[in-house]
Amino acid sequence: MDIAGWRKQIDGIDRHIVELLNARAAAAAEIGKLKRNTEMPVYEPEREKQVLENIRQANSGPLPDLELQHIYERILDVMRSLQKHEMQDGRP
Amino acid sequence: MDIAGWRKQIDGIDRHIVELLNARAAAAAEIGKLKRNTEMPVYEPEREKQVLENIRQANSGPLPDLELQHIYERILDVMRSLQKHEMQDGRP
């Protein structure tokens, strides 16, 4: 396959990743609502450790664990900030 | 659904995202090999713009475009650094 072919494949993978990141954000928003009802904190370091452990377990390469964790730290940052915004706005 | 239920759902989504990120890294590695053969540069700003345009088009929310782009900037950083390493190591 040539570079254009691989890029087409990557574009398809990216559209799928976007869909999953949105499903993840929707689930995180639901958790945000439940947390607001019970006054639980948005930042739970123990849960974030579990998330990183889960992705390490799921990782069969070629991405090294450390690089994968690097990506997930950004994903968790974004999800945390969305939950906080929703909690501050008091939106349903 | 309670918080534990949503978290179980998120863990499943994360395992799927990990799989796709690895498929993406494998495709990027193939591009890296082709670039090495033709002495093309690893960093191609025009291609990165296309990637960001593709994910914006694919985004139907609830993640705002800007937050999604924030995650993708990290993904592209990691992919670029992997391609560079492979090119320096000269590994197949």
N, CA and C atoms of all chains as a GROMACS GRO file, in nm:
protein
  552
    1MET      N    1   0.085  -0.120   0.000
    1MET     CA    2   0.000   0.000   0.000
    1MET      C    3   0.089   0.125   0.000
    2ASP      N    4   0.046   0.229  -0.068
    2ASP     CA    5   0.125   0.352  -0.071
    2ASP      C    6   0.081   0.447   0.041
    3ILE      N    7   0.152   0.561   0.055
    3ILE     CA    8   0.124   0.654   0.164
    3ILE      C    9  -0.022   0.699   0.162
    4ALA      N   10  -0.075   0.729   0.043
    4ALA     CA   11  -0.215   0.774   0.034
    4ALA      C   12  -0.311   0.667   0.087
    5GLY      N   13  -0.282   0.542   0.057
    5GLY     CA   14  -0.366   0.431   0.104
    5GLY      C   15  -0.365   0.419   0.255
    6TRP      N   16  -0.246   0.426   0.315
    6TRP     CA   17  -0.234   0.420   0.461
    6TRP      C   18  -0.305   0.539   0.526
    7ARG      N   19  -0.297   0.654   0.460
    7ARG     CA   20  -0.361   0.773   0.518
    7ARG      C   21  -0.513   0.760   0.516
    8LYS      N   22  -0.563   0.699   0.410
    8LYS     CA   23  -0.707   0.675   0.401
    8LYS      C   24  -0.749   0.584   0.517
    9GLN      N   25  -0.666   0.483   0.542
    9GLN     CA   26  -0.696   0.391   0.653
    9GLN      C   27  -0.695   0.466   0.787
   10ILE      N   28  -0.593   0.553   0.805
   10ILE     CA   29  -0.583   0.632   0.928
   10ILE      C   30  -0.705   0.722   0.945
   11ASP      N   31  -0.752   0.783   0.836
   11ASP     CA   32  -0.869   0.872   0.845
   11ASP      C   33  -0.992   0.796   0.895
   12GLY      N   34  -1.007   0.673   0.847
   12GLY     CA   35  -1.119   0.589   0.893
   12GLY      C   36  -1.105   0.556   1.041
   13ILE      N   37  -0.984   0.520   1.083
   13ILE     CA   38  -0.959   0.490   1.225
   13ILE      C   39  -0.990   0.614   1.310
   14ASP      N   40  -0.949   0.731   1.261
   14ASP     CA   41  -0.972   0.854   1.338
   14ASP      C   42  -1.121   0.883   1.356
   15ARG      N   43  -1.200   0.860   1.251
   15ARG     CA   44  -1.345   0.884   1.265
   15ARG      C   45  -1.404   0.792   1.371
   16HIS      N   46  -1.352   0.671   1.377
   16HIS     CA   47  -1.398   0.575   1.477
   16HIS      C   48  -1.353   0.618   1.618
   17ILE      N   49  -1.230   0.665   1.630
   17ILE     CA   50  -1.180   0.713   1.760
   17ILE      C   51  -1.265   0.831   1.808
   18VAL      N   52  -1.299   0.922   1.717
   18VAL     CA   53  -1.382   1.039   1.753
   18VAL      C   54  -1.516   0.994   1.811
   19GLU      N   55  -1.575   0.894   1.746
   19GLU     CA   56  -1.703   0.840   1.793
   19GLU      C   57  -1.689   0.785   1.936
   20LEU      N   58  -1.582   0.712   1.960
   20LEU     CA   59  -1.562   0.651   2.092
   20LEU      C   60  -1.530   0.757   2.198
   21LEU      N   61  -1.453   0.859   2.160
   21LEU     CA   62  -1.423   0.966   2.256
   21LEU      C   63  -1.552   1.039   2.294
   22ASN      N   64  -1.642   1.055   2.199
   22ASN     CA   65  -1.770   1.119   2.230
   22ASN      C   66  -1.858   1.030   2.319
   23ALA      N   67  -1.856   0.899   2.293
   23ALA     CA   68  -1.931   0.807   2.380
   23ALA      C   69  -1.874   0.812   2.522
   24ARG      N   70  -1.741   0.823   2.530
   24ARG     CA   71  -1.676   0.831   2.661
   24ARG      C   72  -1.714   0.960   2.732
   25ALA      N   73  -1.717   1.071   2.656
   25ALA     CA   74  -1.753   1.201   2.714
   25ALA      C   75  -1.898   1.199   2.763
   26ALA      N   76  -1.986   1.133   2.688
   26ALA     CA   77  -2.127   1.125   2.728
   26ALA      C   78  -2.140   1.046   2.859
   27ALA      N   79  -2.066   0.936   2.869
   27ALA     CA   80  -2.070   0.856   2.992
   27ALA      C   81  -2.011   0.936   3.109
   28ALA      N   82  -1.903   1.009   3.083
   28ALA     CA   83  -1.842   1.090   3.189
   28ALA      C   84  -1.938   1.200   3.235
   29ALA      N   85  -2.019   1.253   3.141
   29ALA     CA   86  -2.117   1.355   3.177
   29ALA      C   87  -2.224   1.296   3.269
   30GLU      N   88  -2.263   1.172   3.242
   30GLU     CA   89  -2.362   1.105   3.329
   30GLU      C   90  -2.304   1.087   3.470
   31ILE      N   91  -2.177   1.049   3.476
   31ILE     CA   92  -2.112   1.035   3.606
   31ILE      C   93  -2.108   1.171   3.676
   32GLY      N   94  -2.081   1.276   3.598
   32GLY     CA   95  -2.079   1.411   3.654
   32GLY      C   96  -2.212   1.446   3.721
   33LYS      N   97  -2.321   1.410   3.653
   33LYS     CA   98  -2.454   1.438   3.711
   33LYS      C   99  -2.472   1.363   3.843
   34LEU      N  100  -2.436   1.236   3.843
   34LEU     CA  101  -2.451   1.154   3.966
   34LEU      C  102  -2.364   1.210   4.077
   35LYS      N  103  -2.245   1.256   4.040
   35LYS     CA  104  -2.155   1.313   4.141
   35LYS      C  105  -2.213   1.441   4.200
   36ARG      N  106  -2.275   1.520   4.113
   36ARG     CA  107  -2.333   1.646   4.160
   36ARG      C  108  -2.443   1.617   4.262
   37ASN      N  109  -2.521   1.513   4.236
   37ASN     CA  110  -2.630   1.479   4.329
   37ASN      C  111  -2.578   1.433   4.465
   38THR      N  112  -2.460   1.373   4.465
   38THR     CA  113  -2.410   1.316   4.590
   38THR      C  114  -2.292   1.397   4.645
   39GLU      N  115  -2.266   1.511   4.581
   39GLU     CA  116  -2.154   1.598   4.621
   39GLU      C  117  -2.018   1.527   4.625
   40MET      N  118  -1.998   1.438   4.529
   40MET     CA  119  -1.868   1.372   4.519
   40MET      C  120  -1.773   1.462   4.439
   41PRO      N  121  -1.641   1.454   4.469
   41PRO     CA  122  -1.546   1.539   4.394
   41PRO      C  123  -1.528   1.490   4.250
   42VAL      N  124  -1.499   1.586   4.158
   42VAL     CA  125  -1.472   1.549   4.017
   42VAL      C  126  -1.341   1.473   4.007
   43TYR      N  127  -1.240   1.519   4.079
   43TYR     CA  128  -1.108   1.457   4.067
   43TYR      C  129  -1.094   1.343   4.168
   44GLU      N  130  -1.080   1.223   4.116
   44GLU     CA  131  -1.061   1.107   4.202
   44GLU      C  132  -0.937   1.034   4.156
   45PRO      N  133  -0.825   1.062   4.222
   45PRO     CA  134  -0.697   1.004   4.177
   45PRO      C  135  -0.699   0.851   4.171
   46GLU      N  136  -0.772   0.786   4.262
   46GLU     CA  137  -0.774   0.640   4.261
   46GLU      C  138  -0.841   0.587   4.134
   47ARG      N  139  -0.949   0.652   4.094
   47ARG     CA  140  -1.019   0.611   3.971
   47ARG      C  141  -0.928   0.634   3.849
   48GLU      N  142  -0.853   0.744   3.850
   48GLU     CA  143  -0.766   0.770   3.734
   48GLU      C  144  -0.656   0.664   3.725
   49LYS      N  145  -0.609   0.617   3.841
   49LYS     CA  146  -0.511   0.507   3.841
   49LYS      C  147  -0.570   0.382   3.780
   50GLN      N  148  -0.697   0.354   3.813
   50GLN     CA  149  -0.767   0.237   3.757
   50GLN      C  150  -0.777   0.248   3.605
   51VAL      N  151  -0.808   0.369   3.558
   51VAL     CA  152  -0.821   0.389   3.413
   51VAL      C  153  -0.687   0.358   3.345
   52LEU      N  154  -0.579   0.409   3.402
   52LEU     CA  155  -0.447   0.388   3.341
   52LEU      C  156  -0.406   0.241   3.349
   53GLU      N  157  -0.446   0.173   3.458
   53GLU     CA  158  -0.415   0.030   3.471
   53GLU      C  159  -0.493  -0.049   3.365
   54ASN      N  160  -0.618  -0.011   3.345
   54ASN     CA  161  -0.703  -0.078   3.244
   54ASN      C  162  -0.642  -0.066   3.104
   55ILE      N  163  -0.593   0.055   3.070
   55ILE     CA  164  -0.540   0.071   2.933
   55ILE      C  165  -0.405   0.000   2.918
   56ARG      N  166  -0.328  -0.007   3.026
   56ARG     CA  167  -0.201  -0.082   3.020
   56ARG      C  168  -0.230  -0.230   2.994
   57GLN      N  169  -0.329  -0.282   3.066
   57GLN     CA  170  -0.368  -0.423   3.050
   57GLN      C  171  -0.415  -0.450   2.907
   58ALA      N  172  -0.485  -0.351   2.849
   58ALA     CA  173  -0.544  -0.370   2.715
   58ALA      C  174  -0.439  -0.350   2.605
   59ASN      N  175  -0.324  -0.296   2.640
   59ASN     CA  176  -0.226  -0.258   2.538
   59ASN      C  177  -0.144  -0.377   2.486
   60SER      N  178  -0.161  -0.408   2.358
   60SER     CA  179  -0.081  -0.517   2.302
   60SER      C  180   0.018  -0.462   2.198
   61GLY      N  181   0.041  -0.328   2.201
   61GLY     CA  182   0.140  -0.264   2.112
   61GLY      C  183   0.088  -0.246   1.972
   62PRO      N  184   0.162  -0.181   1.882
   62PRO     CA  185   0.302  -0.137   1.898
   62PRO      C  186   0.323  -0.011   1.982
   63LEU      N  187   0.218   0.058   2.027
   63LEU     CA  188   0.240   0.177   2.111
   63LEU      C  189   0.300   0.134   2.245
   64PRO      N  190   0.412   0.195   2.286
   64PRO     CA  191   0.465   0.165   2.420
   64PRO      C  192   0.367   0.216   2.527
   65ASP      N  193   0.362   0.147   2.642
   65ASP     CA  194   0.272   0.187   2.752
   65ASP      C  195   0.286   0.336   2.786
   66LEU      N  196   0.410   0.383   2.787
   66LEU     CA  197   0.433   0.521   2.830
   66LEU      C  198   0.371   0.622   2.733
   67GLU      N  199   0.379   0.592   2.604
   67GLU     CA  200   0.321   0.682   2.504
   67GLU      C  201   0.169   0.679   2.510
   68LEU      N  202   0.116   0.560   2.535
   68LEU     CA  203  -0.029   0.545   2.549
   68LEU      C  204  -0.077   0.623   2.671
   69GLN      N  205  -0.001   0.611   2.779
   69GLN     CA  206  -0.037   0.684   2.901
   69GLN      C  207  -0.034   0.836   2.876
   70HIS      N  208   0.062   0.877   2.798
   70HIS     CA  209   0.078   1.018   2.762
   70HIS      C  210  -0.049   1.069   2.692
   71ILE      N  211  -0.101   0.990   2.600
   71ILE     CA  212  -0.226   1.026   2.530
   71ILE      C  213  -0.342   1.027   2.629
   72TYR      N  214  -0.346   0.928   2.716
   72TYR     CA  215  -0.459   0.919   2.810
   72TYR      C  216  -0.459   1.029   2.915
   73GLU      N  217  -0.341   1.076   2.950
   73GLU     CA  218  -0.337   1.189   3.045
   73GLU      C  219  -0.410   1.310   2.985
   74ARG      N  220  -0.395   1.330   2.856
   74ARG     CA  221  -0.464   1.441   2.789
   74ARG      C  222  -0.615   1.413   2.783
   75ILE      N  223  -0.652   1.290   2.752
   75ILE     CA  224  -0.795   1.254   2.747
   75ILE      C  225  -0.858   1.278   2.885
   76LEU      N  226  -0.789   1.235   2.991
   76LEU     CA  227  -0.845   1.253   3.126
   76LEU      C  228  -0.854   1.400   3.164
   77ASP      N  229  -0.754   1.479   3.124
   77ASP     CA  230  -0.759   1.625   3.146
   77ASP      C  231  -0.886   1.684   3.086
   78VAL      N  232  -0.911   1.649   2.960
   78VAL     CA  233  -1.026   1.704   2.889
   78VAL      C  234  -1.156   1.660   2.955
   79MET      N  235  -1.166   1.532   2.990
   79MET     CA  236  -1.290   1.480   3.050
   79MET      C  237  -1.315   1.547   3.186
   80ARG      N  238  -1.210   1.564   3.263
   80ARG     CA  239  -1.220   1.627   3.395
   80ARG      C  240  -1.270   1.771   3.380
   81SER      N  241  -1.212   1.840   3.281
   81SER     CA  242  -1.251   1.981   3.265
   81SER      C  243  -1.396   1.992   3.218
   82LEU      N  244  -1.443   1.898   3.136
   82LEU     CA  245  -1.584   1.899   3.094
   82LEU      C  246  -1.676   1.874   3.213
   83GLN      N  247  -1.639   1.778   3.298
   83GLN     CA  248  -1.722   1.749   3.417
   83GLN      C  249  -1.729   1.870   3.508
   84LYS      N  250  -1.617   1.937   3.523
   84LYS     CA  251  -1.614   2.056   3.612
   84LYS      C  252  -1.702   2.166   3.558
   85HIS      N  253  -1.693   2.192   3.426
   85HIS     CA  254  -1.775   2.296   3.365
   85HIS      C  255  -1.922   2.268   3.386
   86GLU      N  256  -1.959   2.143   3.360
   86GLU     CA  257  -2.100   2.107   3.375
   86GLU      C  258  -2.145   2.127   3.518
   87MET      N  259  -2.057   2.094   3.613
   87MET     CA  260  -2.094   2.109   3.753
   87MET      C  261  -2.108   2.256   3.791
   88GLN      N  262  -2.017   2.340   3.735
   88GLN     CA  263  -2.026   2.482   3.767
   88GLN      C  264  -2.151   2.546   3.706
   89ASP      N  265  -2.180   2.505   3.582
   89ASP     CA  266  -2.295   2.563   3.514
   89ASP      C  267  -2.426   2.514   3.574
   90GLY      N  268  -2.420   2.397   3.638
   90GLY     CA  269  -2.542   2.338   3.693
   90GLY      C  270  -2.637   2.294   3.585
   91ARG      N  271  -2.580   2.270   3.464
   91ARG     CA  272  -2.666   2.220   3.355
   91ARG      C  273  -2.702   2.074   3.382
   92PRO      N  274  -2.817   2.031   3.335
   92PRO     CA  275  -2.857   1.892   3.357
   92PRO      C  276  -2.769   1.796   3.279
   93MET      N  277  -2.858   0.402   3.555
   93MET     CA  278  -2.730   0.332   3.582
   93MET      C  279  -2.654   0.409   3.691
   94ASP      N  280  -2.584   0.337   3.777
   94ASP     CA  281  -2.505   0.405   3.882
   94ASP      C  282  -2.361   0.432   3.832
   95ILE      N  283  -2.283   0.500   3.917
   95ILE     CA  284  -2.146   0.538   3.877
   95ILE      C  285  -2.064   0.414   3.836
   96ALA      N  286  -2.076   0.305   3.912
   96ALA     CA  287  -1.999   0.184   3.882
   96ALA      C  288  -2.036   0.131   3.742
   97GLY      N  289  -2.163   0.137   3.710
   97GLY     CA  290  -2.210   0.091   3.578
   97GLY      C  291  -2.152   0.175   3.465
   98TRP      N  292  -2.155   0.307   3.481
   98TRP     CA  293  -2.097   0.395   3.379
   98TRP      C  294  -1.948   0.373   3.366
   99ARG      N  295  -1.883   0.346   3.479
   99ARG     CA  296  -1.737   0.324   3.473
   99ARG      C  297  -1.702   0.196   3.399
  100LYS      N  298  -1.787   0.095   3.418
  100LYS     CA  299  -1.766  -0.031   3.346
  100LYS      C  300  -1.778  -0.004   3.195
  101GLN      N  301  -1.876   0.079   3.160
  101GLN     CA  302  -1.894   0.113   3.019
  101GLN      C  303  -1.772   0.189   2.966
  102ILE      N  304  -1.723   0.285   3.045
  102ILE     CA  305  -1.603   0.361   3.005
  102ILE      C  306  -1.482   0.269   2.988
  103ASP      N  307  -1.466   0.172   3.078
  103ASP     CA  308  -1.352   0.080   3.067
  103ASP      C  309  -1.355   0.003   2.935
  104GLY      N  310  -1.474  -0.037   2.895
  104GLY     CA  311  -1.490  -0.107   2.767
  104GLY      C  312  -1.455  -0.016   2.649
  105ILE      N  313  -1.505   0.107   2.655
  105ILE     CA  314  -1.473   0.206   2.550
  105ILE      C  315  -1.322   0.227   2.543
  106ASP      N  316  -1.258   0.239   2.659
  106ASP     CA  317  -1.113   0.263   2.663
  106ASP      C  318  -1.035   0.149   2.598
  107ARG      N  319  -1.078   0.025   2.624
  107ARG     CA  320  -1.006  -0.088   2.563
  107ARG      C  321  -1.018  -0.082   2.410
  108HIS      N  322  -1.132  -0.036   2.365
  108HIS     CA  323  -1.153  -0.024   2.222
  108HIS      C  324  -1.067   0.091   2.164
  109ILE      N  325  -1.062   0.202   2.237
  109ILE     CA  326  -0.978   0.316   2.193
  109ILE      C  327  -0.831   0.273   2.184
  110VAL      N  328  -0.786   0.195   2.283
  110VAL     CA  329  -0.646   0.148   2.285
  110VAL      C  330  -0.616   0.066   2.159
  111GLU      N  331  -0.711  -0.020   2.124
  111GLU     CA  332  -0.695  -0.103   2.005
  111GLU      C  333  -0.681  -0.014   1.878
  112LEU      N  334  -0.766   0.088   1.870
  112LEU     CA  335  -0.763   0.176   1.752
  112LEU      C  336  -0.636   0.261   1.749
  113LEU      N  337  -0.591   0.308   1.866
  113LEU     CA  338  -0.467   0.387   1.869
  113LEU      C  339  -0.350   0.301   1.823
  114ASN      N  340  -0.351   0.173   1.860
  114ASN     CA  341  -0.244   0.084   1.815
  114ASN      C  342  -0.252   0.057   1.664
  115ALA      N  343  -0.374   0.044   1.614
  115ALA     CA  344  -0.390   0.026   1.468
  115ALA      C  345  -0.340   0.150   1.396
  116ARG      N  346  -0.367   0.267   1.456
  116ARG     CA  347  -0.321   0.393   1.398
  116ARG      C  348  -0.169   0.401   1.400
  117ALA      N  349  -0.109   0.359   1.512
  117ALA     CA  350   0.038   0.362   1.525
  117ALA      C  351   0.102   0.267   1.425
  118ALA      N  352   0.041   0.152   1.404
  118ALA     CA  353   0.095   0.055   1.307
  118ALA      C  354   0.091   0.113   1.166
  119ALA      N  355  -0.019   0.180   1.132
  119ALA     CA  356  -0.030   0.242   0.999
  119ALA      C  357   0.072   0.355   0.985
  120ALA      N  358   0.088   0.434   1.093
  120ALA     CA  359   0.186   0.543   1.090
  120ALA      C  360   0.328   0.489   1.072
  121ALA      N  361   0.354   0.372   1.132
  121ALA     CA  362   0.487   0.311   1.119
  121ALA      C  363   0.512   0.270   0.973
  122GLU      N  364   0.407   0.220   0.908
  122GLU     CA  365   0.421   0.184   0.765
  122GLU      C  366   0.451   0.308   0.682
  123ILE      N  367   0.383   0.418   0.714
  123ILE     CA  368   0.410   0.544   0.643
  123ILE      C  369   0.554   0.587   0.670
  124GLY      N  370   0.599   0.568   0.794
  124GLY     CA  371   0.736   0.602   0.831
  124GLY      C  372   0.837   0.528   0.744
  125LYS      N  373   0.810   0.399   0.720
  125LYS     CA  374   0.901   0.319   0.636
  125LYS      C  375   0.904   0.374   0.494
  126LEU      N  376   0.784   0.404   0.441
  126LEU     CA  377   0.777   0.457   0.303
  126LEU      C  378   0.847   0.592   0.293
  127LYS      N  379   0.832   0.673   0.400
  127LYS     CA  380   0.899   0.804   0.399
  127LYS      C  381   1.050   0.789   0.402
  128ARG      N  382   1.095   0.689   0.477
  128ARG     CA  383   1.240   0.667   0.488
  128ARG      C  384   1.297   0.632   0.350
  129ASN      N  385   1.222   0.551   0.279
  129ASN     CA  386   1.268   0.511   0.145
  129ASN      C  387   1.274   0.627   0.047
  130THR      N  388   1.188   0.726   0.068
  130THR     CA  389   1.181   0.835  -0.029
  130THR      C  390   1.236   0.966   0.028
  131GLU      N  391   1.295   0.954   0.149
  131GLU     CA  392   1.352   1.072   0.218
  131GLU      C  393   1.252   1.187   0.235
  132MET      N  394   1.127   1.151   0.261
  132MET     CA  395   1.026   1.253   0.291
  132MET      C  396   1.036   1.290   0.439
  133PRO      N  397   1.003   1.416   0.476
  133PRO     CA  398   1.012   1.456   0.617
  133PRO      C  399   0.900   1.391   0.701
  134VAL      N  400   0.927   1.368   0.831
  134VAL     CA  401   0.826   1.313   0.923
  134VAL      C  402   0.716   1.417   0.946
  135TYR      N  403   0.757   1.540   0.966
  135TYR     CA  404   0.659   1.643   0.999
  135TYR      C  405   0.604   1.708   0.873
  136GLU      N  406   0.476   1.689   0.852
  136GLU     CA  407   0.411   1.749   0.734
  136GLU      C  408   0.291   1.829   0.782
  137PRO      N  409   0.309   1.960   0.801
  137PRO     CA  410   0.201   2.043   0.858
  137PRO      C  411   0.071   2.034   0.777
  138GLU      N  412   0.081   2.021   0.645
  138GLU     CA  413  -0.042   2.014   0.564
  138GLU      C  414  -0.123   1.890   0.594
  139ARG      N  415  -0.053   1.777   0.610
  139ARG     CA  416  -0.120   1.652   0.642
  139ARG      C  417  -0.185   1.661   0.782
  140GLU      N  418  -0.115   1.725   0.877
  140GLU     CA  419  -0.173   1.737   1.012
  140GLU      C  420  -0.300   1.822   1.009
  141LYS      N  421  -0.301   1.924   0.924
  141LYS     CA  422  -0.422   2.005   0.909
  141LYS      C  423  -0.538   1.919   0.855
  142GLN      N  424  -0.505   1.833   0.759
  142GLN     CA  425  -0.608   1.741   0.704
  142GLN      C  426  -0.664   1.651   0.813
  143VAL      N  427  -0.575   1.600   0.898
  143VAL     CA  428  -0.620   1.510   1.006
  143VAL      C  429  -0.716   1.584   1.098
  144LEU      N  430  -0.682   1.707   1.134
  144LEU     CA  431  -0.767   1.785   1.224
  144LEU      C  432  -0.900   1.821   1.157
  145GLU      N  433  -0.895   1.845   1.027
  145GLU     CA  434  -1.018   1.875   0.953
  145GLU      C  435  -1.109   1.751   0.949
  146ASN      N  436  -1.047   1.636   0.928
  146ASN     CA  437  -1.122   1.510   0.925
  146ASN      C  438  -1.193   1.484   1.058
  147ILE      N  439  -1.123   1.507   1.170
  147ILE     CA  440  -1.188   1.478   1.299
  147ILE      C  441  -1.296   1.582   1.330
  148ARG      N  442  -1.277   1.705   1.285
  148ARG     CA  443  -1.382   1.807   1.306
  148ARG      C  444  -1.509   1.767   1.230
  149GLN      N  445  -1.489   1.722   1.107
  149GLN     CA  446  -1.603   1.678   1.026
  149GLN      C  447  -1.676   1.561   1.091
  150ALA      N  448  -1.597   1.474   1.154
  150ALA     CA  449  -1.656   1.352   1.212
  150ALA      C  450  -1.720   1.380   1.347
  151ASN      N  451  -1.694   1.495   1.404
  151ASN     CA  452  -1.738   1.522   1.542
  151ASN      C  453  -1.886   1.562   1.549
  152SER      N  454  -1.963   1.477   1.615
  152SER     CA  455  -2.106   1.510   1.634
  152SER      C  456  -2.135   1.539   1.781
  153GLY      N  457  -2.030   1.560   1.862
  153GLY     CA  458  -2.046   1.596   2.002
  153GLY      C  459  -2.077   1.475   2.089
  154PRO      N  460  -2.085   1.491   2.222
  154PRO     CA  461  -2.086   1.618   2.296
  154PRO      C  462  -1.949   1.685   2.315
  155LEU      N  463  -1.839   1.622   2.275
  155LEU     CA  464  -1.709   1.688   2.291
  155LEU      C  465  -1.703   1.810   2.200
  156PRO      N  466  -1.669   1.927   2.254
  156PRO     CA  467  -1.650   2.045   2.166
  156PRO      C  468  -1.528   2.022   2.075
  157ASP      N  469  -1.534   2.079   1.953
  157ASP     CA  470  -1.424   2.064   1.858
  157ASP      C  471  -1.288   2.097   1.920
  158LEU      N  472  -1.286   2.202   2.001
  158LEU     CA  473  -1.158   2.247   2.056
  158LEU      C  474  -1.098   2.143   2.151
  159GLU      N  475  -1.183   2.081   2.230
  159GLU     CA  476  -1.134   1.978   2.325
  159GLU      C  477  -1.087   1.854   2.248
  160LEU      N  478  -1.160   1.822   2.144
  160LEU     CA  479  -1.122   1.707   2.061
  160LEU      C  480  -0.986   1.736   1.994
  161GLN      N  481  -0.970   1.858   1.946
  161GLN     CA  482  -0.844   1.896   1.883
  161GLN      C  483  -0.729   1.888   1.984
  162HIS      N  484  -0.758   1.926   2.107
  162HIS     CA  485  -0.661   1.922   2.216
  162HIS      C  486  -0.610   1.778   2.236
  163ILE      N  487  -0.703   1.682   2.234
  163ILE     CA  488  -0.666   1.540   2.247
  163ILE      C  489  -0.584   1.497   2.126
  164TYR      N  490  -0.626   1.539   2.007
  164TYR     CA  491  -0.557   1.496   1.886
  164TYR      C  492  -0.418   1.555   1.872
  165GLU      N  493  -0.399   1.674   1.926
  165GLU     CA  494  -0.263   1.730   1.921
  165GLU      C  495  -0.166   1.638   1.995
  166ARG      N  496  -0.213   1.582   2.107
  166ARG     CA  497  -0.128   1.489   2.183
  166ARG      C  498  -0.107   1.359   2.105
  167ILE      N  499  -0.214   1.309   2.042
  167ILE     CA  500  -0.201   1.186   1.962
  167ILE      C  501  -0.100   1.208   1.849
  168LEU      N  502  -0.108   1.322   1.782
  168LEU     CA  503  -0.017   1.350   1.671
  168LEU      C  504   0.128   1.366   1.720
  169ASP      N  505   0.143   1.428   1.837
  169ASP     CA  506   0.278   1.439   1.898
  169ASP      C  507   0.340   1.301   1.916
  170VAL      N  508   0.261   1.211   1.974
  170VAL     CA  509   0.312   1.076   2.004
  170VAL      C  510   0.345   1.003   1.874
  171MET      N  511   0.256   1.011   1.776
  171MET     CA  512   0.278   0.940   1.649
  171MET      C  513   0.404   0.993   1.578
  172ARG      N  514   0.419   1.124   1.582
  172ARG     CA  515   0.534   1.187   1.516
  172ARG      C  516   0.662   1.140   1.583
  173SER      N  517   0.660   1.135   1.717
  173SER     CA  518   0.782   1.098   1.789
  173SER      C  519   0.814   0.949   1.763
  174LEU      N  520   0.713   0.865   1.748
  174LEU     CA  521   0.739   0.724   1.715
  174LEU      C  522   0.800   0.711   1.575
  175GLN      N  523   0.746   0.786   1.480
  175GLN     CA  524   0.801   0.782   1.344
  175GLN      C  525   0.946   0.828   1.341
  176LYS      N  526   0.975   0.930   1.419
  176LYS     CA  527   1.113   0.981   1.423
  176LYS      C  528   1.208   0.878   1.481
  177HIS      N  529   1.166   0.816   1.593
  177HIS     CA  530   1.250   0.715   1.656
  177HIS      C  531   1.282   0.601   1.562
  178GLU      N  532   1.176   0.555   1.494
  178GLU     CA  533   1.197   0.444   1.401
  178GLU      C  534   1.292   0.484   1.290
  179MET      N  535   1.281   0.609   1.246
  179MET     CA  536   1.367   0.653   1.137
  179MET      C  537   1.512   0.665   1.186
  180GLN      N  538   1.529   0.711   1.311
  180GLN     CA  539   1.666   0.723   1.364
  180GLN      C  540   1.728   0.586   1.386
  181ASP      N  541   1.645   0.493   1.440
  181ASP     CA  542   1.697   0.359   1.469
  181ASP      C  543   1.723   0.281   1.341
  182GLY      N  544   1.652   0.320   1.235
  182GLY     CA  545   1.665   0.248   1.110
  182GLY      C  546   1.605   0.109   1.118
  183ARG      N  547   1.515   0.090   1.216
  183ARG     CA  548   1.450  -0.042   1.227
  183ARG      C  549   1.352  -0.060   1.113
  184PRO      N  550   1.332  -0.183   1.071
  184PRO     CA  551   1.236  -0.207   0.962
  184PRO      C  552   1.092  -0.175   1.004
   0.00000   0.00000   0.00000
